[in-house]
């Protein structure tokens, strides 16, 4: 039960990194605006001794228990303890594994952390991250043709975090700022391989984000054109006009999270790859 302060304990027990658990738990918790989870994350739980500490903490702060454990002895002990102290528990991957097993007619291998093996896909992500960090904020424009995606936009349209998110999905992403009065790199207009996407937002949203940025840096916005309403509106108009000139797809990030922006870009990229003629 949530406490009188609208908080509840949420125990996330994993034999790997815990990323799956955290993602699922936060996605569900976000649907409850009036209660806030106090997260207790236990990664790399692979022995009875490690589980002992987890069980002690669950008993000390009872709450919802979600887990991704493959070792049957650990699962059984955790579930029995939860029943004993009357707290709910659920295996996040258990029902999905049962569905796979029933459909495929084969048992699982039981490999802990199998999704994190050092395979070709893993090294593709590392390569994408290296490329993206090297080509952040208009750096090394001579290498833009090697990108999968190039993001353009005025300041504070989330180009860098979106680029890093895409790189984590194995998409080599560069980003180039659009600044009125400063010519865009010639390379942008001649790209053939990468998908160029223009990120934009309303002037009001940009001003709000920029003011918060200045405050966090201890700077005074004063009469700075960086947050001037007309100057920002002119920036947005400049970026839109440039994007129309080059026929770059526009993506409004005003009310989008980084994840939502990245998902929209990945769809554009996937559609483009599917429709491109074979080389």
Secondary structure as GFF3:
##gff-version 3
##sequence-region A 1 279
A	DSSP	beta_strand	7	14	.	.	.	ID=ss1
A	DSSP	alpha_helix	19	29	.	.	.	ID=ss2
A	DSSP	beta_strand	36	42	.	.	.	ID=ss3
A	DSSP	alpha_helix	48	60	.	.	.	ID=ss4
A	DSSP	beta_strand	63	68	.	.	.	ID=ss5
A	DSSP	alpha_helix	72	84	.	.	.	ID=ss6
A	DSSP	beta_strand	89	91	.	.	.	ID=ss7
A	DSSP	alpha_helix	94	104	.	.	.	ID=ss8
A	DSSP	three_ten_helix	114	116	.	.	.	ID=ss9
A	DSSP	alpha_helix	120	134	.	.	.	ID=ss10
A	DSSP	three_ten_helix	136	138	.	.	.	ID=ss11
A	DSSP	three_ten_helix	141	146	.	.	.	ID=ss12
A	DSSP	beta_strand	149	153	.	.	.	ID=ss13
A	DSSP	alpha_helix	159	167	.	.	.	ID=ss14
A	DSSP	beta_strand	173	177	.	.	.	ID=ss15
A	DSSP	three_ten_helix	186	190	.	.	.	ID=ss16
A	DSSP	beta_strand	195	200	.	.	.	ID=ss17
A	DSSP	alpha_helix	203	216	.	.	.	ID=ss18
A	DSSP	alpha_helix	229	246	.	.	.	ID=ss19
A	DSSP	beta_strand	249	252	.	.	.	ID=ss20
A	DSSP	alpha_helix	258	275	.	.	.	ID=ss21
###
